[in-house]
Structure formats: structure tokens, C-alpha cells
Amino acid sequence: MPVDKYIFKGRLSIKRNMSLLWTFYDHLETGLPSTNNALEGFFSDLKTKVRVHSGISKGHRKKLLGEYIRQHY
């Protein structure tokens, strides 16, 4: 794909989502974070836990995920 198409796609994406990019500024009282780093870290850790226990059944995996989320939230 030529570079021009990447630039076009990037500009179009920004244009479409401009109203959503800085939503946290409009709702400072809610404590909405300006980045999703904490969420990314949570899911990264969760994926690691599931990957380590790759041989477990679906039922046990659901229990593992439920317990993990319960402990952290």
C-alpha cells in the first residue's frame, strides 16, 4: 500500500474520531483517566495468567478469570 493511502487513512480516522479523542477533559469530575495504560496492564496480566494455565478446561478458565477479576475489582 502506498504511503499516500496510509496518510489518507490516518487523517480520515482522526477526522472521524476527533470529538472522542479528549473526552476526559469534558468529564474531569468523573476521574476518567487520560490514558488506558492501567486497563492495558490489567488485560496483559490477565492474558498471562490464562496463557500459563493453557491446559485447563473452559469451566476452570471461567473460574480463574472470575476469581482474578474479583480479587482486583
C-alpha positions as semicolon CSV with decimal commas, in nm:
position;residue;x (nm);y (nm);z (nm)
1;M;0,000;0,000;0,000
2;P;0,150;0,337;-0,096
3;V;0,231;0,585;0,178
4;D;-0,037;0,822;0,047
5;K;-0,307;0,570;0,141
6;Y;-0,171;0,540;0,496
7;I;-0,174;0,918;0,534
8;F;-0,527;0,934;0,394
9;K;-0,648;0,660;0,631
10;G;-0,479;0,827;0,928
11;R;-0,632;1,167;0,853
12;L;-0,974;1,012;0,797
13;S;-0,955;0,826;1,128
14;I;-0,861;1,144;1,316
15;K;-1,136;1,339;1,142
16;R;-1,399;1,077;1,229
17;N;-1,292;1,042;1,593
18;M;-1,189;1,399;1,678
19;S;-1,485;1,455;1,910
20;L;-1,390;1,145;2,114
21;L;-1,015;1,194;2,143
22;W;-1,015;1,420;2,450
23;T;-1,335;1,306;2,622
24;F;-1,169;1,300;2,963
25;Y;-1,131;1,681;2,952
26;D;-1,509;1,718;2,928
27;H;-1,568;1,497;3,234
28;L;-1,286;1,575;3,478
29;E;-1,516;1,527;3,778
30;T;-1,557;1,156;3,698
31;G;-1,187;1,080;3,738
32;L;-1,174;0,933;3,388
33;P;-0,804;0,867;3,312
34;S;-0,641;1,040;3,016
35;T;-0,483;0,711;2,903
36;N;-0,584;0,346;2,905
37;N;-0,248;0,226;3,042
38;A;-0,399;0,082;3,360
39;L;-0,655;-0,115;3,160
40;E;-0,388;-0,237;2,918
41;G;-0,177;-0,355;3,211
42;F;-0,471;-0,536;3,369
43;F;-0,554;-0,722;3,049
44;S;-0,188;-0,801;2,984
45;D;-0,156;-0,961;3,327
46;L;-0,485;-1,143;3,283
47;K;-0,376;-1,284;2,945
48;T;-0,051;-1,403;3,101
49;K;-0,241;-1,586;3,375
50;V;-0,462;-1,760;3,119
51;R;-0,166;-1,845;2,895
52;V;0,022;-2,007;3,183
53;H;-0,279;-2,229;3,252
54;S;-0,345;-2,316;2,888
55;G;-0,438;-2,679;2,954
56;I;-0,734;-2,612;3,182
57;S;-1,095;-2,673;3,083
58;K;-1,332;-2,396;2,981
59;G;-1,515;-2,414;3,314
60;H;-1,195;-2,384;3,515
61;R;-1,078;-2,098;3,291
62;K;-1,401;-1,908;3,362
63;K;-1,349;-1,967;3,734
64;L;-0,988;-1,846;3,710
65;L;-1,095;-1,528;3,529
66;G;-1,382;-1,466;3,771
67;E;-1,158;-1,504;4,075
68;Y;-0,889;-1,283;3,924
69;I;-1,136;-1,005;3,847
70;R;-1,299;-1,039;4,191
71;Q;-0,960;-1,002;4,362
72;H;-0,866;-0,690;4,167
73;Y;-1,201;-0,508;4,149
